[in-house]
Each structure stands twice: as structure tokens, then as C-alpha cells.
Amino acid sequence: MSIEQWWPKLKPSTRDWLIENNGDAVPAEVLDEIEAAGGSVASGAWWVGENGPAGFYFSDEAIDWIEAVGNGETPDNR
């Protein structure tokens, strides 16, 4: 599932955290909420970046997408 589909299903506080901490490792509880909303980090989707010992990170494209949303812009759908 693409970020455009699961993003609106997140709690507003989670979306705010992702915008404010864009580019940082995503905490397990936020990742759990993303997966509950339909976003699978194992999917290989364009928004999935690195997932390793340091944690989960969004791809550079996803970071740009989240930044656009945070700036009140409507990013292009992928």
C-alpha cells in the first residue's frame, strides 16, 4: 500500500511526529501504527528505506513527500 493510502489513517499526533522528525529513525510504536493502517515495511514499496539495527527509515522520496505534506503542499501521487 502506498503512503498516500495509509497516511490519512494515522492518528493526527502520529502524522505530526513524522513531520516534525522527518528523516529520523521511526520508533517501533509508530511503525506498528503504520502497519496497522496498511503500510507494510516488508513490501518494498517506494516509501520504504532502510530497516536495520539502527531502526526503520523512510526512503529519500518518502522524506520529500512528508516534507511537502508538512509544508501544506499536495505531493504528487506515486
GIRA-V73535 format. One record per residue. N is the residue number from 1. SS is DSSP state (@ for helix, = for strand, . for the rest). D_LAST is the distance of its C-alpha to the last C-alpha in Angstrom with 1 decimal. Layout:
# GIRA-V73535
N&SS&D_LAST / N&SS&D_LAST
This chain:
# GIRA-V73535
1&.&10.8 / 2&.&7.6 / 3&@&8.8 / 4&@&8.2 / 5&@&10.7 / 6&@&13.2 / 7&@&13.5 / 8&@&15.6 / 9&@&17.8 / 10&.&19.0 / 11&.&22.3 / 12&@&22.4 / 13&@&24.4 / 14&@&21.9 / 15&@&19.1 / 16&@&21.8 / 17&@&22.7 / 18&@&19.2 / 19&@&19.1 / 20&@&22.7 / 21&.&22.4 / 22&.&19.0 / 23&.&19.3 / 24&.&22.3 / 25&.&22.8 / 26&=&21.6 / 27&.&24.8 / 28&@&25.4 / 29&@&25.7 / 30&@&22.3 / 31&@&20.8 / 32&@&22.9 / 33&@&21.5 / 34&@&17.8 / 35&@&18.9 / 36&@&20.9 / 37&.&18.0 / 38&.&16.2 / 39&.&14.4 / 40&.&16.1 / 41&.&16.6 / 42&.&18.0 / 43&.&15.0 / 44&.&13.8 / 45&.&10.2 / 46&.&8.3 / 47&.&9.7 / 48&=&13.1 / 49&=&15.6 / 50&=&19.3 / 51&=&21.3 / 52&=&25.0 / 53&.&28.4 / 54&.&27.2 / 55&=&24.6 / 56&=&20.9 / 57&=&18.6 / 58&=&14.9 / 59&.&13.3 / 60&@&13.7 / 61&@&10.0 / 62&@&10.3 / 63&@&13.6 / 64&@&12.4 / 65&@&10.0 / 66&@&13.2 / 67&@&15.4 / 68&@&13.8 / 69&@&14.3 / 70&@&17.7 / 71&.&18.5 / 72&.&18.0 / 73&.&15.1 / 74&.&12.2 / 75&.&9.1 / 76&.&6.4 / 77&.&3.8 / 78&.&0.0
